[in-house]
Amino acid sequence: MKTTHTEPAMYEPALTAHEFSLKISALGIKKANTEGWQLFLLALLSGLYISIGAHLFLVAIEQGMGRIVGGAVFSVGLVLVVIAGAELFTGNIIMLVGAVTRLFSARNVLRNWLVVYLGNFGGAALFAWGVWHAGLLGTPDQLNKLGELAVNVAHNKIALSFGACFLRGVFCNMLVILAIIMATLSKDIISKIACCVLPIMAFVACGFEHCVANMYLIPLGLLADGASLPQLPLSLGLWHNLVPVTLGNIVGGVVILFMHPNRIRQLHYLWHGHKHPR
């Protein structure tokens, strides 16, 4: 009696377009229906994760490693968000796909964005407060080199014009959304990490602006420059940067999402029960 040997299926590191559409739709529905308090806690975590990456960036720059190395270590923040799981405002721009295809309402998207934005800010500002009071930047009377760098970075970001902040925010989130799309397409953790590192390294090295990273970098510099934690939400300089950068991040995410119309079309067919387009 002959025995037949079947060849093992070749491993595909990426999801198919159909699998990707199902995963994105399921992810969007989950985000749209998560309880507010859970969203906020997960957003606090993202604020913390991105702040860790941003602090690594400052350390790399202070050590003379350059913006490319700084960008590579900054990507640790997004890797933690994607792999460990948390809610990041700039990444949740991807929920627009679900709203456009009527998987959930625009009200669900706005609710998610508001709660997550506030949570990201809270997590980042608290981490900045902790880093400052841990003495990692020196003392109020004598900052160390890292503290001086934090102050300079914060003031340089505040000094940018509205238009410069907006455009840098657009370019930044085009890369962040691409990182999330590629990480979602990937099946294994190593591939997901690689998909996060390269786009994030690019946006940091290019000097683009990310609103959640700035929720850490600017408050950290302001704290080192003499501000207190309760003063941070009232800082006009902080919002002079965050408002245009946030708007730019939204626009940049929208640009990338709607340059992928096949993804939207696939979701529409899946939701409305038509034959999936090839």
N, C-alpha and C positions, 0 to 999 in steps of 0.2 A: 504494500500500500504506500503510495507516494504521499509525502508530506509537502505541503506548500508553504513557502516562506513569503510572508508579506513584507515589503519594504516599509520601514518606519516612516511615518509622515515627516516631511521636512519641516523644521521649525521656522515659523515666520515671526520675526521680531515685532512686526507691526500689525495692528488690526486692519481688517478690510474696511472699505468705505461703509459698508452696511453695518458692521460691528461698531465702527466709530460713531455712526449716526445714532444707533441705539444707546451707546454709552453716554453720549452728550445729552440726549433727550432725557435719559434716566437721571443723570447728574443734575440737570436743570430743574427737573420736577422735584428732586430731593431738596435742593437749595430753596426753591420757592415755597416749600411746605414745612421747612424746619421751624421749630418754635423760636420765638424771638430771643428768649434767654439763652438757648443753645447757640444761636447765631452769634450772639454777643460774646459768649465765652470763647467760641472758636475764632472769632475775629480778634479778641485779645491775644490769643495764641499767635495768630498771624502777625500782629503788630510786634510781638516779642521775637518771632522768628526772623522777620525782615530786619529788625533792629540788630539782632546778632550778626547778620550778614553785613549790615551797614557799619557796625563797630569793627568787624574784621577788615573792612575796606579802609577805615581810618588807620588802623594799626599797620596795614600793609603800606599805605602811603607814607606814614611817619617813619617806617623802617626803610624807606627808599626803594621799595619793590616795584613801584610804577603802577599806572592805572590798569594795565592789562591783568597783572597779578591781583590788584585790588578788585577788579571786576570778577575774576575767577572765584575769589573767596567770598565776595558779596553774594554770589549765587547760592551759597549755603542756605540763605534765607528762603529762597523759592523752593529749593530741594526739600527743606523741612515742611513747607506748606503742602507741596504735592505728595510727598511720600508719607509723612506722618498724618497729614489731613488737617486742614484748617480753612478759615474763610478769609480770603484776601480781596479787597475792593477792586484792585486793578484786574485781577483774574476773573472776577465775577461779572465783568463786562460781557463775557461770553454768554450770559443768560439772555442777552438780547435775541439770540437765535431762537430760543424757546418762546419768547414773547411774540416775535414776528410770525412764527408758525402756529401760534395760538395753543401751545402746550400749557401755558399759564398766562395770567394777565400782566399788563404793564405795571399794575399796582403791586403785584408780587415782586417784580423786579425792583421797583423804587423802594419798597419796604426793605428788601434785602440789602440794597446799596446803602441806605441810610444807617441801618443797624450795624452793618459790617464796617462802614467808614468810621463811625463813632467808636466801635470796638477796636479797630486798628489804631486809631489815635490814642485811645486809652492805654493799650498795651505798649505802644512805642514810647509814649510820654513817661509811663511808669518805669520802663526799662532805662530810659535816659536818667530819670531821677535816681534810680538804684546805682547806675554806673558812676554818676557824679558823687553820690554820698559814699560809695565804696572807696573813694580816693584814687580812682584810676586815672584821673586827669590832673592830679595834684591837689592843691588847696586853693581857697579863694584868694589868699595872699600871694601864692606862688604856683602858677600852673606849670605842669611839665610840658614837654614837647607835644604830647598827644593832646593835652588840654588846649594849647595854643592853636594847634591844627583844627580842633573842633570849633573853636571860636571863629577862626578864619573861614572855614567851610560854611558855617551858618551865615556869617555876614555877607559872604560872596553870593550865596543863594538868595538872600533877602534883597541884595542890590540889583538883581536881574530885573529887566523890564517885564511888563505883563506879556508882551508879544514873544519875548525870548523864552519865558517860562512855558507859555502855551505850546510853542513849536517843539521845544525840547520834550515836553510831556507827550505830544503826539508821537514823536519818533520813539520815545521810550516804550510806550505801551503797545506799539506795533510789534516790537521785539518780545515783550512779555507775553502777549497773546499768542504769538507764534511759538514761544517756548511751551505754553500750556497746551496748545493744539498738538504739537509734536509729542509732548510727554503723555498726553491722553491716547495718542495713536500707538504708543509703545506698550509692549506687554510686560517687559521685565524691568526690574528696578535700576539696573546699570544703564539701560537705554534711556529710561526716564531722567536719570541724573545727567547724562550727557546732553539730552535735549534741553535741560534747564540751564546748564553751565554756559554753553556757547552763546546763546542770545543775550543772556544777562551780562556776561563778560563784555559783549559788544556794546551794550547800551551804557554801561558804566565807563568803559574806556573812551567812548565818544562824548561823554559829558552830558548825556540826556538826563531828564528829571522824572523821578518816580515819587508820587505823592506820599506813599506810605513810608518809603525810606526817608523822605524829608520830615515826616512826623517824628522821626528819631533824631536825625542829624541837626535840624535847626533847634529843637528844644534842648538838645545836649549842649550845643554851643551857647545858647542863651543862659542856661543854668551855670555854665562855666564862667559866663560873663556877668553873673550877679543876679539873674532873675530867680524867682521862686516858682515852685510847681504850680500854685494857684494862678500865677500871672501868665502862664503859658497860653491858655486858651484865649486870653485877651490881648495877646501880642499882635499888633497890626502888621509888624514885619513878617511874622509867621504866616499870616493869612494872605499877605501880599504875594507870597510865593505859592502857598497851597491852593488858592482859588484857581489861578490860571493853569497850574500844573495838573490839578484834578480835571479841569475841563479838557485839557490837552490829552490826558490819559484816556478819557472817555472817547474822544474823537479818534485817537489812534487805534483803540480797540475796535471801534465801529468800522473804520477803514479796512482793517484786516479781515474782520468777519464778513463784510459784504463784498470783499474781493474773492470770497469763496462761496459763490452762489449755489454751487452744486451741493454743499452741505445743507444749506437752507432748504433746497428743493427736496433732498432726500428725507429730511425731517417732516416736511409737509406731506409727502406721500405716505410715510410711516404712520403719521398721526391720523390721516384721513382715510386710511384703509385701502389706498390704491396700490397697484403693482409697483414694487420698488424700481426706480429708474436705473438703468445700467450705465 
